[in-house]
Amino acid sequence: MGYRITKKENLSAIDFFMEVEAPHIAHSWKVGQFVVLIADEKGERVPMSVYHAEDGKIGMFIRRHGVTTFKLWYEFDVGDEIFSITGPLGKPIEVKHYGNVVFVSDAVCAQAESYATLKAMKEAGNYTIAIQTFENAANTYPEKYLAKSVADEHYLTTEDGSIGIKGHYLDVLKELIEKDKVDIVFGGGKLGSLVKLAELTKPYGIPTIVTVRQIMVDGTGMCGSCRVLYDGEVKFACRDGPMFDAHKIDWEDAIKRNARFAKQEKLAKEMYMAKLKEKGVI
């Protein structure tokens, strides 16, 4: 069974949106869970966050970063079929009334999770606040794809100040904490930022739940690749997560493990891009 692409749209200089028919996933997916995508028969398994799951389709934000994501951008069009999408995987988060719920994000997976999480939290009666950070104006998403529509308060920041507030979500969050406007924080994105997020919220005793985006092979807990040292125990991001209490994670180990295949990924990307140049695609 193939999974037909129903929509594909550029989001920024580095990211794009893709929607795929996957009725069984759309029906059972819950906030916090993810899917594993395989582009073609010889493709790798790539974990993807879900932006929305509705009407038998799932939408994803995808960064043009590695071989698979570049392949999806250059070689697949609306109407084409993806070889496989497995899911939903991982544990959903608990959606209930917390009070003032903040979601912080500064990378593609978390931008998708921001919308999905705050939509559910708003429907559960929470006051929702989104703080979305992008590197610059060129990397910022169109307004319709921001979490603005599901947030009672929305803050857009760019690190160079070319659009929105100059700075990072950490700066805005600190101000909100000082105003006593934060009951719980959810977030994801760059691991380095999540370390600082945990350091910021811990002294205030603010619950902080974040996505730990570790390298996965099978996505079901069999390979052990995505293990996380959590509260003195070994957990697996694909099975026990991907969202964890940020104050219990061994961040030094998480960052080290996430960089294991950086050289191989870079080489594979360079070889693939060289092939596209030879064909005149780019």
N, C-alpha and C positions, 0 to 999 in steps of 0.2 A: 504494500500500500504506500503510495506516495502522498506527500503533503503539499498541496497546491499553494503557490504564493498568490495572494489576493491583492496585496498592496505593497509598494516599495517606494520610499521617498527619502531624499537626502535631508539630513537634519542639520549638518554643519560641515566644516572642513574635514572632520575626522569621523563622524558618526552618521548612521542612517537608520531608518525605521523599516521594518519588514513585518508584514502580517501574513500568517499561514493558516490554512484550514487544518484544524486538529480537534474535531468535535469531542473526542473522549477526554482530552486534556482540558479543554475549555469548560467542560461540564464539571470536572472534579477538582480543578486547581483551586488552591486557597492562598491567601496572602502570605508571603514568606517562602513559598516553594519555588522551584526552578525547573527547567527542562534541559535535556541534553540533545543537541542537534548534530546530525551527520549529513553533510551536504550531498555526498555521492557514495557509491559502493566502496570506494577505497579511502573514504574520508575519515578524519579523526573525530572523536567525540568531544564536542565543545559545550560546556554548560552556559546557559543563557537565562538571565532574569526575565520576568514577564511584566510587560507594561499594562496589558489588559487581557482578559479572557472572557469573551462574550460572543454570542451568536455563532458558536461553533468555531471560532477563530481565536488565535493568540497573537498578540503584537509584541515585538521585541525591539529594543534599541541595541544596535550592533556597532562596535568600533572597528574601523578598517585598520587592523593591527597585525594579524597573522595570516597565514596562507588561506585558511578556511574562510575567514571574514572577507578577505580581498576576493576570493573566488565567488562568494555569494554576491558581492557587489558587481563584479565584472562579467560573470558568466551566467547568472541567473536573473530572469526577468519575470514580471507578472504573468501568471499562467503556467510557468514551469513548476516542476515538483521537486521538493527536497526529499532525499532518500529516506531519512528517518528522523523523528522527533520522539523522544521518550520522556514520559512524565505523567503527572507531576511528581517531582522528587523532593526529598528533604522534608523537614518538619515545618508546618505552618506556624505563624506567630499567634499569640492569643489576642484576639480582637475583642475588646470590651471597653467600658468607660474608665479612662484613666484621668481625665481632666484636660490639661493643656498638653497636647501631643506634638512634638517637634520631629521632623525628619530632615536630616542633613545629608547632602550629597555633593560629591565633586568628581565623579567619574561615571561612565556610561551605564554600568549595571545599576548603580544606585539611583540614577536619574529615573530609570524605569520603575524601580522599587518605590521611589518617593511618591509617584502618582498612585500606584496601586495601594500602597499602605495607607496613605492619607485619605483616599476615597473610602476605604473600609472603616477607618477610624472616625471619619466624619459621620458616616451612616450609623455608627455606634453611639453617637451623641457627644463626641469629643470636640474640643476647640482645637483646630488643626493649624499648624505653622510649618511652612516649607522654607528651607534655606538652601538654595541651589547655587553651587559655585562652578564657574567655567573658567578656563584659562584666559580667554579673550572673547571679543565680539564674534570673530570668525568661527569659534567653536561653540557658540551659544545656540541653543535650539530655538525654532520658531515658537512664538507664544502659545500656540495651540497645543504644543507638546510639553509645555512646562506643567508643573503641579499647581499652577495658579488657580485652576478651576475647582480644585478640591481643597484648597487651603483658605482658612479664614484670614490668615496673614501670609504673604508671600514676599520673600526677599531674594533678589537676584544679585549675585556678586560676581565680579570678574577679578582675577588676580592682577591684571594690568590696569583696571579701571576704565577700559574702553567702552563698557556698557554697564548699567546698573551701579551698584555700590562697589567701590574699590576695596578689595580685600578678600577674605575667605570666610566660609561659614562659621569658623571658630570665633571670628571677631564679633559677628552678629549674635551668635549663641551666647557668648559671654555677657553681652549687654542684656539679653533677655533673661538670663539667669539672675543677674544682679537686680532686675526688676521683678523677680519672683514670678516669672511667667512660664516656667517650665516644670512639668510634673514627670515627664518621661521623654527620653530621646531615642529615636530609631535612626539608623544611618548606614552608610556604606560608601564604597569608593576606594580611594587610595589608602593603602595600609598605613603609610606614614602619618596621614591625617587622622586616622582612627586611633593611633597611639596617643596623639595630642588630645583628641576628643575624650578618651578615657581619663587622661590626666586632668582635664578640665572639669569633668562632671563628678569625679570620685569624691573630692573634698566636700561637695555639697550633698552627697548621698543621693544623687539623681540616677534612677535606673537608666541604663544605657545599653540598648540592644543593637548589635551591628552585624552586617554580613561579612563573614570571613571568606574571601574569594581565593581559596587555595587551588592548586593545580589538581585536576581530577583526571582519572583514566576511564573508569567504568561508570562512576557516578552513583553506585549502589552500595558502596562500603566494602567491596570485595578486594580491591587492589591496595588499599591503605595509603594511597598517594596523598590524600587530602587531610591527613591527620593533623590535629590541633592539640597542643598541650593546654588543657583547660581545667583550672582549679585543681591542679596536681594529677589529673588523669588524662589519658589519651582519648580524644574524641575524633569523629570523622565529620568534616564539613558537609559531605553529601548526605549522610544518614542522620547525624545528630544535629546538624545545622540546616541551612548555612548561617542562620542568625544565632549569635551567642551573646551572653553578658560580657560587655567590653571590659569590665573590671576583673574578670577571671581568666583572661587570655594571656598566654605567654607570648607577647608581641615580638620579642626578639627572635624566637624560634619561628613564628609565623612568617615574618618577613624573610628570614633566611631560606625557608622552604619554598617560598613563592618564587624565588629567583633561581631555582635549581637548573632550569633548562633555558635560560635567557640566551645563551650563545647558540644553542641548537635552533631555537625559534628564529633568531635573527638570520642565521644562515639559510634556513628553509624559506624565509620570506624573500631574501635577496635572490635566491634561485628562481622562485616563482615569478617575481617581478621581472627578472631578466627574460623569462619565457614570454611574458606579456609584451615586452618591448620588441622582441624578435617578431612577434605576430602583428605588431603595429596596433595593439589594443590600447597601449598608453604611450 
